[in-house]
Amino acid sequence: METNELIHLYKAMTELLEAGYQEKLKNYPRRTFQSPETNLLASALSLAQGSYLPLFFNRMNPRTQTEYVDIDAIFTATRKALEANQLAVTQLPITDSDGTTLYTKLVHSSGQYFECLSKVTAISGEMKVFCSLLNETKKQALLAILGIAPRNCRDDDDCEEETKISRDEQIEGVSLRHNYGNIPDDQYKRINKTQLDELDDLLSGEDMKDVYKSILKSMRVSYLSEIPQDQYQSVKREIYRIRETRKSVK
């Protein structure tokens, strides 16, 4: 078989496989996060929401000195209303190779349901940290699926925290311009947490202290976290160059 014929056959097979894949994809059941019918569930939930007790802050974070509601307070405010309207909530954390996903489901006695999925992103291997994150995820999922919120919630701040971050970035941009002159708007952002951790790791050790100080001086910053985003790669390359040079000397 000649080359042109092989190419033609290959294209025909590829098109056939692609057509079959697209057909299967169209027929593949999509997760809808609710039962086919929700009329009875919606009616029961509406009645339950009208019977919830007020939800108030009942705990204090000792580190941040901020008040919050715990899971027990949420259930105390909603349990009787849910029971009276034949509603139940389940929360199942499922762990696989991709991590842990929390499945929160609001179920009616008819079998109708709503559900939501939340990823539990643990930044540490410690079980206490994981349990803390899991419980916080449970709490936020409960508030959302039950349609309840604590009174005078400080997190309901009209995106104040988000705008604060933007303002802080603008202020940082001004300080960077002071250090580096008139730089473009998209270059005043500083390195992120992952990049900072990588530089910290590369500069760890007694033999790298002088390099650490040298970088701060050359970048005209007081801390590694203040290094401009667009300077990250050049700084990392310089650290690698120095490390390799010192290895070859030993």
Stockholm file with secondary structure:
# STOCKHOLM 1.0

chainA/1-250         METNELIHLYKAMTELLEAGYQEKLKNYPRRTFQSPETNLLASALSLAQGSYLPLFFNRMNPRTQTEYVDIDAIFTATRKALEANQLAVTQLPITDSDGTTLYTKLVHSSGQYFECLSKVTAISGEMKVFCSLLNETKKQALLAILGIAPRNCRDDDDCEEETKISRDEQIEGVSLRHNYGNIPDDQYKRINKTQLDELDDLLSGEDMKDVYKSILKSMRVSYLSEIPQDQYQSVKREIYRIRETRKSVK
#=GR chainA/1-250 SS CCHHHHHHHHHHHHHHHHHHHHHHHHHSCCCCSBCSCCHHHHHHHHHHHTTCCCCCCCEECTTTCCEECCHHHHHHHHHHHHHHTTEEEEEEEEEETTEEEEEEEEEETTSCEEEEEEEECCSSSCHHHHHHHHHHHHHHHHHHHHTCCCTTCTTCSTTHHHHHHHHHHHHHHHHHHHHHCSCCGGGCCBCCHHHHHHHHHHTCSGGGHHHHHHHHHHHTCSSGGGSBGGGHHHHHHHHHHHHHHHHHHC
#=GC SS_cons         CCHHHHHHHHHHHHHHHHHHHHHHHHHSCCCCSBCSCCHHHHHHHHHHHTTCCCCCCCEECTTTCCEECCHHHHHHHHHHHHHHTTEEEEEEEEEETTEEEEEEEEEETTSCEEEEEEEECCSSSCHHHHHHHHHHHHHHHHHHHHTCCCTTCTTCSTTHHHHHHHHHHHHHHHHHHHHHCSCCGGGCCBCCHHHHHHHHHHTCSGGGHHHHHHHHHHHTCSSGGGSBGGGHHHHHHHHHHHHHHHHHHC
//
